[in-house]
Amino acid sequence: MSELQRVLRMAARIRRERLGSIRLKIMWPILLLFLPGMAWGFSDPNIVLPGGHQPDTSMEVLFYASLGVVFGATMCGVLLSFDGISKDRASGMLEIRLSQPMPRVHQANALVLGYWQTVILPVLVLLLACLLVVGYRMNEWTSVTQTVVYLASTALILLWYVLFALLASTAAKEQGTAIAFGVGVWFFFTFLWALVTTMVAYASGVAIGETNNPAWIALEGRLDLLSPNGVYHHLLETQLPTVDRGVPVWQVWGAALLWTVLPWWALQRRMKSLVP
């Protein structure tokens, strides 16, 4: 059996175990509320958003409904994978697992793929439901390119949060500490990043929160490259011709590549030096 087959087999075992877990069953109602629920709400033809804006296209509706991914699906990824390593360490299984002939780097890859597949499979089902809901209610269907970017961007942000949670799990010796680290990272990027943007704008002398101010828009767009949630929104904005925050597309996809490669590389290095 090749190393790739071993990695895929281990990932499949993790996926099967987690897909039937009580934790995921608890998350299903939350995912239903945040994904198809928000898609249904934002596709209402009578909805008026703050500022009197009304979504005109199906992709614009999906962009606003992506808040459900940021708040619900990413949290699901953290809660499903926060104990990917700390649980084995607490039970004594980690020492046995690391002593296997399979290289630690490949074990890290299997963990990432297994937990990411556990999250992305139910989310993809609900994302397809979102596309159907929005297409039916708006009487307009997204193009193939828009659909691919929408699904791929969501898959990437879920991968990033799984990587963050697994990294936290390697650093924590107890499951409670692991979930605190994972949720803390999620909370920082989801709720506190706006505060970071505000502080940088204040220090730079840029008027804060003025949507018609080009300096504020440009600053916010640049700083969003340093946040996984911001990069996710940038990726979706590439399919909205009316949105331009001054960030070239190549920088957006470059940031997405870095958010994928660097945490994965850090996890592999951490696994190499991990002591049970």
C-alpha positions in Angstrom: 0.0 0.0 0.0 1.4 3.4 -1.0 1.7 6.3 1.5 -1.0 8.2 -0.4 -3.4 5.3 0.1 -2.6 5.1 3.8 -3.2 8.9 4.2 -6.6 8.6 2.3 -7.6 5.5 4.3 -6.8 7.2 7.6 -8.7 10.3 6.5 -11.7 8.2 5.5 -11.7 6.5 8.9 -11.7 9.9 10.6 -14.5 11.1 8.3 -16.7 8.1 9.0 -16.3 8.4 12.8 -17.0 12.2 12.8 -19.9 12.2 10.4 -21.9 9.9 12.8 -20.8 11.9 15.9 -23.3 13.5 18.2 -21.4 16.8 17.8 -22.2 17.0 14.1 -25.9 16.0 14.7 -26.1 19.0 17.2 -24.6 21.3 14.5 -27.1 20.3 11.8 -29.9 22.6 13.0 -27.4 25.5 13.3 -26.1 24.9 9.8 -29.6 24.7 8.4 -30.4 28.0 10.1 -27.3 29.8 9.0 -26.9 28.5 5.4 -30.3 27.9 3.7 -32.0 30.0 6.3 -30.0 33.1 5.5 -30.2 32.4 1.7 -33.9 32.3 2.0 -34.0 35.6 4.0 -31.7 37.6 1.8 -33.4 36.4 -1.4 -36.7 37.9 -0.3 -37.6 40.4 -3.0 -38.9 42.9 -0.4 -35.8 42.9 1.8 -34.1 46.2 2.3 -30.6 46.2 3.8 -29.1 49.0 5.9 -28.5 52.1 3.7 -31.6 51.2 1.6 -29.7 48.7 -0.5 -31.5 45.9 -2.2 -29.6 42.8 -3.6 -30.1 42.7 -7.4 -28.4 39.5 -8.5 -28.3 36.0 -7.2 -24.5 36.2 -6.6 -25.0 39.3 -4.5 -27.6 37.5 -2.4 -25.1 34.6 -1.9 -22.5 37.1 -0.9 -24.7 38.5 1.9 -25.8 35.0 2.9 -22.1 34.0 3.3 -22.4 35.5 6.7 -23.9 32.2 7.6 -20.7 30.5 6.5 -18.6 32.9 8.6 -20.7 32.5 11.7 -22.0 29.0 11.5 -19.9 26.7 9.2 -16.5 27.9 10.5 -17.6 27.4 14.1 -18.7 23.9 13.1 -15.2 23.2 11.7 -13.6 24.4 14.9 -15.9 22.3 17.2 -15.5 19.2 15.1 -11.7 19.3 15.0 -10.5 21.0 18.2 -9.7 17.7 19.9 -8.2 16.0 16.8 -4.9 15.5 18.7 -5.6 16.6 22.3 -8.2 13.8 22.7 -5.6 11.1 21.7 -3.1 12.7 24.0 -5.5 12.6 27.0 -6.4 9.0 26.4 -2.8 7.8 25.8 -3.5 6.9 22.2 -1.2 9.6 20.8 2.0 7.8 21.8 0.8 4.7 20.0 -0.3 6.6 17.0 3.0 8.5 16.7 5.0 5.3 17.1 3.5 3.8 13.9 5.7 3.5 10.8 3.6 6.0 9.0 5.6 9.4 8.9 4.2 12.1 11.2 3.8 14.5 8.2 1.5 12.0 6.5 -0.4 11.6 9.8 -0.9 15.4 9.9 -2.1 15.4 6.3 -4.6 12.6 7.1 -5.9 14.5 10.1 -6.4 17.7 8.0 -8.1 15.8 5.2 -10.3 13.7 7.5 -11.6 16.6 9.6 -12.0 18.9 6.6 -14.0 16.3 4.7 -16.2 15.9 7.8 -17.1 19.6 7.7 -17.2 20.2 4.0 -19.5 17.3 3.0 -22.6 18.5 5.0 -21.8 22.1 4.2 -21.6 21.4 0.5 -25.1 19.8 0.6 -26.5 22.9 2.3 -24.6 25.2 -0.1 -26.3 23.4 -3.1 -29.6 24.0 -1.3 -28.7 27.7 -1.0 -28.1 27.9 -4.7 -31.4 26.3 -5.4 -33.2 28.6 -2.9 -31.7 31.7 -4.3 -32.1 30.7 -7.9 -35.8 29.9 -7.4 -36.6 33.0 -5.4 -34.6 35.4 -7.6 -35.5 33.7 -10.8 -31.9 34.0 -11.7 -29.2 31.3 -11.6 -25.5 31.8 -10.9 -23.1 31.1 -13.7 -20.7 28.1 -13.7 -17.8 30.4 -12.7 -19.8 32.0 -9.9 -20.9 28.6 -8.6 -17.3 27.2 -8.6 -15.9 30.3 -6.9 -18.6 30.2 -4.3 -18.1 26.5 -3.5 -14.3 26.7 -3.6 -14.1 29.8 -1.5 -16.3 28.2 1.2 -14.2 25.0 1.1 -11.0 27.1 1.6 -12.3 29.0 4.6 -13.4 25.8 6.3 -10.0 24.2 5.6 -8.3 27.2 7.2 -10.4 26.9 10.4 -9.8 23.2 10.6 -6.1 23.9 10.4 -6.3 26.5 13.1 -8.2 24.1 15.4 -5.7 21.3 14.8 -2.8 23.6 15.5 -4.5 24.6 18.8 -5.0 20.9 19.5 -1.3 20.2 19.2 -0.4 22.9 21.6 -2.9 22.0 24.3 -2.6 19.1 26.7 -6.2 19.2 27.7 -9.3 19.2 25.5 -10.7 22.3 27.4 -7.6 24.3 26.5 -7.8 23.1 22.9 -11.3 24.3 22.5 -10.5 27.6 24.2 -7.7 28.2 21.7 -9.8 27.2 18.7 -12.8 29.2 19.7 -10.5 32.1 20.6 -9.0 32.3 17.1 -12.5 32.1 15.6 -13.8 34.8 17.9 -10.8 37.1 17.1 -11.2 36.9 13.3 -15.0 36.9 13.4 -15.7 39.7 15.9 -12.5 41.5 16.9 -11.0 42.0 13.5 -13.2 45.0 12.9 -11.7 46.5 16.0 -8.2 46.0 14.6 -9.2 47.6 11.4 -10.6 50.6 13.3 -7.5 51.0 15.4 -5.2 51.0 12.3 -7.5 53.5 10.5 -7.5 55.8 13.6 -3.7 55.6 13.8 -3.4 56.3 10.0 -5.7 59.3 10.2 -8.4 57.7 8.1 -12.1 58.5 8.8 -13.6 55.4 10.3 -16.7 53.6 8.8 -17.4 56.1 6.0 -18.4 53.8 3.1 -18.0 56.5 0.6 -14.4 57.3 1.6 -11.9 55.8 -0.8 -9.2 55.8 1.8 -11.3 53.8 4.3 -12.3 51.3 1.6 -8.7 50.8 0.4 -7.4 50.4 4.0 -10.2 47.9 4.9 -9.5 45.9 1.7 -5.8 45.7 2.4 -6.2 44.7 6.0 -8.8 42.0 5.1 -6.0 40.1 3.3 -4.6 39.5 6.8 -7.8 37.8 8.0 -9.2 34.5 6.7 -12.8 35.9 6.8 -11.6 38.9 4.8 -9.9 36.8 2.2 -13.1 34.7 1.9 -15.1 37.8 1.2 -12.5 39.1 -1.2 -12.8 35.8 -3.1 -16.6 36.2 -3.4 -16.2 39.8 -4.4 -14.3 38.7 -7.5 -17.7 37.7 -8.9 -19.3 41.0 -8.1 -18.3 43.5 -10.8 -19.9 46.4 -8.8 -17.5 45.9 -5.9 -14.0 47.2 -6.1 -11.9 47.7 -2.9 -8.7 48.3 -4.7 -7.2 44.8 -4.2 -6.1 43.0 -7.4 -7.4 39.5 -8.0 -3.9 38.0 -8.0 -3.3 39.3 -4.5 -6.6 37.8 -3.3 -5.8 34.4 -4.6 -2.2 34.8 -3.4 -3.4 35.5 0.1 -5.7 32.5 -0.1 -2.7 30.3 -1.1 -0.7 31.6 1.9 -3.6 31.0 4.3 -3.6 27.5 3.1 0.1 26.7 2.9 1.5 28.4 6.0 -0.9 26.8 8.6 -0.6 23.4 7.0 3.2 23.7 7.0 3.1 24.8 10.7 1.0 21.8 11.6 3.4 19.4 9.8 6.3 21.0 11.7 4.4 20.8 15.0 3.6 17.1 14.4 7.3 16.4 13.7 8.3 17.8 17.1 5.3 16.7 19.1 5.9 14.9 22.3 3.0 12.8 23.6 
